[in-house]
Amino acid sequence: MANHALLNNVEHQHLKINPARSTHLGDGVWYSETFVSEFRVAQAHYPIFFTKDDTTNTFSPVCLYGINKDENLFLVNQQWQAHYIPLSMQRLPFAIATQNTMQNGVATQERMLSIDLDSPKVSTKQGINLFLEHGGNSDYLENVINVLDNLHHGLQQNQPFIKTLIKHGLLESVSLELDLVNGLKHNLLGFYTINEDTLNQLSSDAIAQLHSQGYLAWIYMVIASQVHVRDLVPLKNEQLMLQKHAV
C-alpha cells in the first residue's frame, strides 16, 4: 500500500530520491497510462494501446513495456533502455493531490504535490535531494513539478479524446499471437486498439472534424506505434535465454 503525504520542506527537508530504474524500485510494470500530449514522442519507442476499467467502464491509453504482468523489458542494469520515459513513470514516487481551500469566499480545490513515503525510491541517506539547504526546491523537484503539471493537463486532454473514439466506435479489443524463442507462443490479450475498418468508413465530415480537433493525428500515432510490439519480442527472447542459462 502506498503511504502518500503532502510534500513540504519542513518534514521532508532531508528526503532523497534514488533515480535508478529497476523492478525492486517499483518500475517493474508491463504498462502505464500515457497522454495524448506525449503521443508524438512515446509512439517512437513503445506500442500504444488502450485498457478498459470494467468497474468504471472507462478507457485509458497506455504504453506497453512487456508482454506479461509485472514485467518491464526496458529495465537493464538499473537503467531504462529507451530515450524517453512516459510521464506516468517519470513522476514516481510523486502524485497529484487536491486540497479543499477557500478563495474569496468560494470553495475550491488546490492541486498539491504528494509523495509515497513507503516507495523504495525514497530515502534519507542516498539519492538526489528534493530541497536545497535553506528550503528551496532542488532542480530535480522543479522537474517533478513540471512533469506532474504536464500529466494533469494530459489527463484533461485524454478524456474528450477517448469520448470521441467511443462516439465513433473506433475502439476494438485486440488479440496478438507472438512467436518467441524455441517455438514458444504467447497471446497478448486484454487491450484495445483503433478499429481501422471503422475509421476508413467514417464520413468526410467526421474525418474533417477529427482533423480539426487534432484527434486524427493522435489516432494515426496510436496505429503507427503498434509496430513496436515486434521490438518487445527480441527483448523477451533475450530474457528467456538468460533465465535458461541461469538454471
C-alpha positions in Angstrom: 0.0 0.0 0.0 1.2 3.5 -0.8 1.7 5.9 2.0 1.1 9.3 0.4 1.8 12.6 2.3 1.7 16.2 1.1 5.2 17.2 0.4 6.7 20.1 2.4 10.2 21.4 3.1 10.0 21.1 6.8 9.0 17.5 7.5 10.7 16.3 4.3 13.8 18.5 4.2 16.2 15.6 4.2 14.4 13.3 1.8 16.3 12.0 -1.3 15.2 10.1 -4.4 17.0 7.2 -6.0 17.0 8.0 -9.7 17.8 4.4 -10.8 15.2 2.3 -12.6 14.6 -1.3 -11.6 11.9 -3.7 -10.6 12.7 -3.5 -6.9 12.4 0.3 -7.1 8.9 0.0 -8.4 9.4 0.3 -12.2 8.5 -3.4 -12.9 5.1 -2.8 -14.6 4.2 -4.0 -18.0 2.3 -0.9 -19.0 1.3 2.5 -17.7 -1.0 5.3 -18.7 0.1 7.7 -21.4 -1.3 11.0 -22.5 -2.1 12.4 -25.9 0.3 15.3 -25.2 3.2 12.8 -25.3 2.0 10.5 -28.1 4.4 12.0 -30.6 7.5 11.1 -28.7 6.1 7.9 -26.9 5.0 6.3 -30.2 8.6 6.4 -31.4 9.5 3.9 -28.6 6.5 2.0 -27.3 3.3 0.3 -28.6 0.3 2.4 -27.5 -2.9 0.5 -26.7 -6.0 1.2 -24.6 -7.1 -0.6 -21.4 -10.6 -0.7 -20.0 -11.6 -0.4 -16.4 -14.6 -2.8 -16.1 -15.6 -1.1 -12.8 -16.0 2.4 -14.3 -16.4 1.3 -17.9 -13.7 3.9 -18.9 -10.7 3.6 -21.3 -7.2 4.8 -20.9 -4.3 4.9 -23.4 -1.2 3.0 -22.2 2.4 2.4 -23.2 3.3 -1.2 -23.3 6.7 -2.3 -21.7 6.3 -6.0 -21.6 4.1 -9.0 -22.5 3.5 -10.4 -19.0 2.2 -8.8 -15.8 4.9 -7.1 -13.6 7.4 -7.3 -16.5 9.2 -4.3 -17.9 11.6 -5.4 -20.6 13.2 -1.9 -20.8 14.8 -2.3 -17.4 18.5 -3.3 -17.7 21.3 -2.7 -15.1 19.2 -0.2 -13.1 18.5 1.9 -16.2 15.6 2.4 -18.5 16.7 1.4 -22.0 14.8 3.9 -24.1 15.4 7.5 -24.9 12.0 8.6 -23.5 10.3 7.5 -20.2 6.5 8.2 -20.2 5.2 10.8 -17.8 3.3 8.3 -15.6 6.7 6.6 -14.9 8.7 9.8 -14.7 6.6 11.1 -11.9 7.2 8.2 -9.5 7.1 8.3 -6.4 5.1 11.5 -6.7 1.4 12.1 -7.4 -1.0 15.0 -7.7 -3.2 15.5 -4.6 -6.0 18.0 -4.1 -6.8 20.1 -1.0 -10.0 22.0 -0.3 -9.4 25.7 0.2 -11.4 28.9 0.3 -10.6 31.7 -2.2 -12.6 34.9 -1.9 -15.3 33.0 0.0 -15.5 30.3 -2.7 -14.7 26.7 -2.0 -12.1 25.4 -4.5 -9.7 22.5 -4.9 -6.0 23.3 -5.0 -3.5 21.0 -6.6 -0.8 19.8 -4.3 2.3 17.6 -4.6 2.3 14.3 -2.7 5.0 11.7 -2.2 4.7 8.0 -1.4 6.9 7.8 1.7 6.9 4.0 1.5 8.3 3.9 -2.0 11.7 2.1 -2.3 12.9 5.2 -4.3 12.6 7.4 -1.1 15.5 7.6 1.3 17.2 10.0 3.7 20.7 8.5 3.0 21.3 8.2 -0.7 19.9 9.9 -3.8 19.0 13.3 -5.2 18.0 16.0 -2.7 14.4 17.3 -3.0 15.2 20.6 -1.2 18.1 22.9 -1.1 19.9 23.5 2.2 17.8 26.6 3.1 14.5 25.1 2.0 14.1 26.0 -1.7 13.2 23.4 -4.3 16.0 21.5 -6.0 16.3 21.4 -9.8 15.1 17.7 -9.5 11.9 18.7 -7.6 11.2 21.5 -10.1 11.4 19.0 -12.9 9.0 16.7 -11.0 6.5 19.6 -10.6 6.7 20.3 -14.3 6.1 16.6 -15.1 3.0 16.5 -12.9 1.7 19.7 -14.4 2.1 18.1 -17.9 0.4 14.9 -16.6 -2.5 16.9 -15.2 -3.1 18.7 -18.5 -2.6 15.4 -20.3 -5.4 13.8 -18.3 -7.7 16.7 -19.2 -6.9 16.1 -22.9 -7.3 12.4 -22.7 -10.9 12.4 -21.6 -12.5 14.2 -24.6 -10.3 12.2 -27.0 -11.4 8.9 -25.5 -15.0 10.1 -25.5 -14.8 10.9 -29.3 -13.2 7.5 -30.1 -16.1 5.8 -28.3 -18.7 8.0 -30.0 -17.4 6.9 -33.4 -17.0 3.2 -32.4 -13.3 3.4 -33.0 -12.1 1.1 -30.2 -11.9 -2.7 -30.5 -10.4 -5.4 -28.5 -7.2 -6.9 -29.9 -5.5 -10.3 -29.6 -1.9 -10.7 -30.7 0.0 -14.0 -31.0 3.7 -13.5 -30.5 6.3 -16.1 -31.6 9.0 -16.4 -29.0 12.3 -18.4 -28.9 12.3 -22.2 -29.1 8.9 -22.3 -30.7 7.1 -20.7 -27.7 4.0 -18.7 -28.4 2.4 -16.0 -26.3 -1.1 -14.5 -26.7 -1.3 -10.8 -25.7 -4.8 -10.2 -24.5 -6.9 -7.6 -22.7 -6.0 -4.5 -24.7 -7.9 -2.3 -27.2 -6.8 -0.6 -30.3 -8.2 1.6 -33.1 -10.6 -0.2 -35.4 -9.1 0.8 -38.8 -12.1 -0.5 -40.8 -14.5 1.7 -38.9 -12.1 4.6 -39.2 -11.9 4.2 -43.0 -15.7 4.1 -43.2 -16.3 7.4 -41.4 -17.8 10.2 -43.4 -15.7 13.0 -44.8 -17.4 15.4 -42.3 -16.4 13.2 -39.4 -12.8 12.8 -40.6 -12.6 16.6 -41.1 -13.9 17.2 -37.5 -11.3 14.7 -36.1 -8.6 16.5 -38.0 -9.7 20.0 -36.8 -9.7 18.7 -33.2 -6.2 17.3 -33.6 -7.5 13.8 -32.9 -6.8 12.3 -36.3 -3.1 12.8 -35.8 -3.3 11.1 -32.4 -5.2 8.2 -33.9 -2.6 7.6 -36.5 0.2 7.8 -33.9 -1.5 5.0 -32.0 -1.8 2.9 -35.1 1.8 3.6 -36.1 3.1 2.8 -32.6 2.0 -0.8 -32.6 4.8 -1.8 -34.9 6.9 -1.7 -31.7 5.2 -4.8 -30.5 7.7 -6.7 -32.6 10.5 -4.9 -30.7 9.3 -6.5 -27.5 9.8 -10.0 -28.9 13.6 -10.0 -29.0 13.7 -8.3 -25.6 11.6 -11.1 -24.2 13.6 -13.8 -26.0 16.8 -12.4 -24.5 15.2 -12.5 -21.1 14.1 -16.1 -21.6 17.6 -17.2 -22.8 19.2 -15.5 -19.8 16.8 -17.3 -17.5 17.6 -20.6 -19.2 21.3 -20.2 -18.8 20.9 -19.2 -15.2 19.2 -22.5 -14.3 
